[in-house]
């Protein structure tokens, strides 16, 4: 599990406590995600003979859509 941080273009809208990342940047929204990576051994791979075969990212996009609608972006 992990988080995807989202920043919308335009002026920042105050909606409670801002989300601040480890580098001190402010974000508008934080959405939970699940990641699944499948690696294969391949001597042509860039990192110790490994290549990324498949990546799957799962998450709920409705919080992003809801906030974009509130801002009049969609």
VOPAGU-2260 file (C-alpha; in pm, 1 decimal, decimal comma):
REM VOPAGU-2260
SITE   aa  ch    i         X         Y         Z
SITE  UNK   A    0       0,0       0,0       0,0
SITE  UNK   A    1     107,5     351,3     -62,1
SITE  UNK   A    2     -22,3     700,7    -119,8
SITE  UNK   A    3     -45,7     905,4    -434,5
SITE  UNK   A    4     -28,7    1278,8    -374,7
SITE  UNK   A    5    -232,5    1503,6    -605,1
SITE  UNK   A    6    -191,6    1875,0    -676,1
SITE  UNK   A    7    -443,4    2058,1    -892,2
SITE  UNK   A    8    -344,9    2348,4   -1115,2
SITE  UNK   A    9    -455,8    2694,7   -1016,3
SITE  UNK   A   10    -499,6    2856,3    -678,7
SITE  UNK   A   11    -479,9    2645,7    -367,3
SITE  UNK   A   12    -819,9    2590,9    -205,5
SITE  UNK   A   13    -818,5    2572,5     173,6
SITE  UNK   A   14    -989,6    2248,2     277,6
SITE  UNK   A   15    -858,7    2184,6     625,4
SITE  UNK   A   16    -507,6    2076,3     714,8
SITE  UNK   A   17    -272,0    2083,6     412,8
SITE  UNK   A   18     -87,2    1767,5     311,4
SITE  UNK   A   19     289,4    1816,6     323,6
SITE  UNK   A   20     538,3    1560,7     191,1
SITE  UNK   A   21     887,3    1480,0     321,0
SITE  UNK   A   22    1038,7    1757,2     106,3
SITE  UNK   A   23     799,7    2020,6     245,9
SITE  UNK   A   24     581,9    2051,0     -67,6
SITE  UNK   A   25     208,1    2106,6     -23,2
SITE  UNK   A   26     -47,4    1879,4    -190,6
SITE  UNK   A   27    -423,4    1905,9    -232,9
SITE  UNK   A   28    -518,1    1541,0    -190,1
SITE  UNK   A   29    -376,5    1207,9     -72,8
SITE  UNK   A   30    -522,7     887,5    -219,5
SITE  UNK   A   31    -443,5     531,5    -108,0
SITE  UNK   A   32    -304,9     296,7    -373,0
SITE  UNK   A   33    -193,5     -64,9    -389,3
SITE  UNK   A   34     102,2    -159,4    -606,5
SITE  UNK   A   35     202,2    -500,1    -744,7
SITE  UNK   A   36     529,7    -546,4    -932,5
SITE  UNK   A   37     649,7    -858,9   -1114,4
SITE  UNK   A   38    1020,6    -879,9   -1192,8
SITE  UNK   A   39    1199,3   -1138,9   -1408,5
SITE  UNK   A   40    1564,3   -1233,1   -1419,0
SITE  UNK   A   41    1717,0   -1116,5   -1745,3
SITE  UNK   A   42    2087,4   -1050,4   -1797,5
SITE  UNK   A   43    1995,5    -751,2   -2017,2
SITE  UNK   A   44    1823,1    -591,4   -1716,8
SITE  UNK   A   45    1964,0    -261,7   -1595,4
SITE  UNK   A   46    1974,1    -349,4   -1224,9
SITE  UNK   A   47    2155,6    -670,3   -1130,4
SITE  UNK   A   48    2000,7    -864,9   -1416,5
SITE  UNK   A   49    1638,1    -784,6   -1327,9
SITE  UNK   A   50    1366,7    -642,0   -1552,1
SITE  UNK   A   51    1020,6    -519,0   -1464,7
SITE  UNK   A   52     774,7    -751,3   -1639,4
SITE  UNK   A   53     446,3    -610,5   -1510,8
SITE  UNK   A   54     322,5    -332,1   -1285,3
SITE  UNK   A   55     -31,9    -308,9   -1148,5
SITE  UNK   A   56    -161,3      -1,8    -963,4
SITE  UNK   A   57    -502,7     -16,7    -798,1
SITE  UNK   A   58    -683,4     266,7    -628,7
SITE  UNK   A   59   -1001,0     464,5    -594,5
SITE  UNK   A   60   -1008,9     766,5    -828,8
SITE  UNK   A   61   -1340,7     906,0    -702,2
SITE  UNK   A   62   -1182,8    1140,2    -442,3
SITE  UNK   A   63    -980,5    1299,1    -724,5
SITE  UNK   A   64   -1286,5    1331,7    -950,9
SITE  UNK   A   65   -1495,2    1475,1    -664,5
SITE  UNK   A   66   -1234,8    1741,4    -584,0
SITE  UNK   A   67   -1188,1    1828,7    -952,9
SITE  UNK   A   68   -1565,9    1878,3    -986,7
SITE  UNK   A   69   -1569,7    2106,4    -677,9
SITE  UNK   A   70   -1300,9    2320,0    -841,3
SITE  UNK   A   71   -1484,5    2334,3   -1173,5
SITE  UNK   A   72   -1210,7    2149,7   -1359,4
SITE  UNK   A   73   -1450,4    1890,5   -1501,7
